[in-house]
Amino acid sequence: MIKQTVLSFKLEETKDLITSHAGLALLGEFAVGLDLLNALDKNLPAPGSGAGYRASEHVFPLILMLNGGGRSLEDLRQIRDDRGLREILALDRVPSADASGDFLRRSGINTALEGLGKVNCKVLKRGLKYDGLNGYTLDIDATGIEAEKETAKMTYKGYTGYMPMVGHLAENGLIVGDEFREGNASPGGRNLEFIKYCKQQFPCGKSIKAFRADSAAYQADIINYCDDKGIKYAIGADLDEAVVRQINSIGNSDWRVYQNGFIAETVHCMNRTKQAFRLVVIRRPVQGKLFDEGGPSERYTAIATNRTEDVEHLVKWYNQRGQCSENRIKELKIGFGMERMPCGQFEANAVFFRIGVLAYNVGRLFVLKTLDKSWHRHQVQTLRWKLYETAGKIVFHGRDIWLKVRRHLQGQFLQIRMNAWEFANG
């Protein structure tokens, strides 16, 4: 019986060494140029025996997998089975999914989390060193990760999981700090300590010049810290009794039309703040629900700030945190697979999340330092479609390894490799 197919092309196996991740090899080369592998081996615990996997042999394939689109430890198989990619990057050994899970669980009970923080600090210092900036805008936000784990705690959103805190730099999208937290942790807890941790990650001569956050950071200690350090801040204000009373004291003539509502400002202080601050208030009408006769007719949004520009520009600048922080967190969770955790232990998942942050930062730096500006706003899904998932053929000539790609891609690959070399060599 003749087998029928919809289209007339034929299938045949080949003995040529081919990779479907030729573009991912460029990211791997960039990471090697960052001295990432040596940093991992230096700052993370050594294997228990001479035959054990080094820290870099565990973490580097995970970074490649997460940038390449993997969403679980089982997806490491795509890296492990890609002989072409492994030849180019000299990946002699790639752990199995089970071995990687064991590594995460072991790392959760030793100093690996702290070591990964040092590695991320090293990557940040390399990335920020020659960017021409001295001050940066820090955006922090907590994000929920749903997890049906036995040890996961109930979040304020009504599901079990975790509530990590993430700090982004608005100017380049890099993650300067992360803290993996239990699901029942308050989004407002330890925020000042987290800001100080982010500050410690900066290289010499670099600092936080501005700070943005939602109402979880509306705390006197944070406002005092920003004033003491000369940091310009804009923080969403809690509509507590004192703030509502201050809003009600604003005269009708002080409100002016703004977008689909009204805007005004006043001066406010908290019991423990050292200085008073501006309180910018936006008032908008609320469209009532059907049969809901007792609901409020107006909604207020308040922003506490020590900035001096006009209120319209202030609100526009504050709202940019949606792109700079909230959308970047979505990229971390959805684009880099951090919306699901692989282990049942909190500590192991904290290590995995920090590896995800490191993978995000390496990928982000790769874009900023090797690709032209037209690529800088692309999400990682677009990078995979346009670059990472490119077919390549590996050919050996004597001791040399050649990666062959389509003619229209050769120039781009050469330019990326040149930019990566220049960045690696300062």
Secondary structure, 3 states (H helix, E strand, C coil): CCCCCCCCCCCCCCCCEEECCHHHHHHHHHHHHCCHHHHHHHHCCCCCCCCCCCHHHHHHHHHHHHHHCCCCHHHHHHHHCCHHHHHHHCCCCCCCHHHHHHHHHHHCCCCHHHHHHHHHHHHHHHHHCCCCCCEEEEEEEECCEECCCCCCEECCCCCEEECCEEEEECCCCCEEEEECCECCCCCCCCHHHHHHHHHHCCCCCCEEEEEEECHHHCCHHHHHHHHHHCCEEEEECCCCHHHHHHHHCCCHHHCEEECCEEEEEEEECCCCCCCCEEEEEEEEECCCCCCCCCCCCEEEEEEEECCCCCHHHHHHHHHCHHHHHHHHHHHHHHHCCCCCCCCCCHHHHHHHHHHHHHHHHHHHHHHHHHCCHHHCCCCHHHHHHHHHCCCEEEEEECCEEEEECCHHHHHHHHHHHHHHHHHHCC
